[in-house]
Amino acid sequence: MFTSGATEAANLALRGLAVAGRGPLRIALSALEHACVYDTAEALAKDGIAELAPLPVTKDGRAH
C-alpha cells in the first residue's frame, strides 16, 4: 500500500493494528517518537482502543 507520506503511513499502521487486534493494543512510546505517532497513539488511548506504555530514554538517546 502506498501513502502520501510518513504521517499517513504511521497513522494507518497504528489504527490498522488497533482494529485487527483482540482487546486493547499496548503501544510503547518514548520521547523520541515522531509527533504523528504520539498523536495517533493518544487518540487511540482516549477512545479506549489502546493503552500507552511510556519508555524512558537515557541521556545518550536510547529508549529501554
C-alpha positions, 0 to 999 in steps of 0.5 A: 500500500502506498501513502502520501507520506510518513504521517499517513503511513504511521497513522494507518499502521497504528489504527490498522493494528488497533482494529485487527487486534483482540482487546486493547493494543499496548503501544510503547512510546518514548520521547523520541517518537515522531509527533504523528505517532504520539498523536495517533497513539493518544487518540487511540488511548482516549477512545479506549482502543489502546493503552500507552506504555511510556519508555524512558530514554537515557541521556545518550538517546536510547529508549529501554 
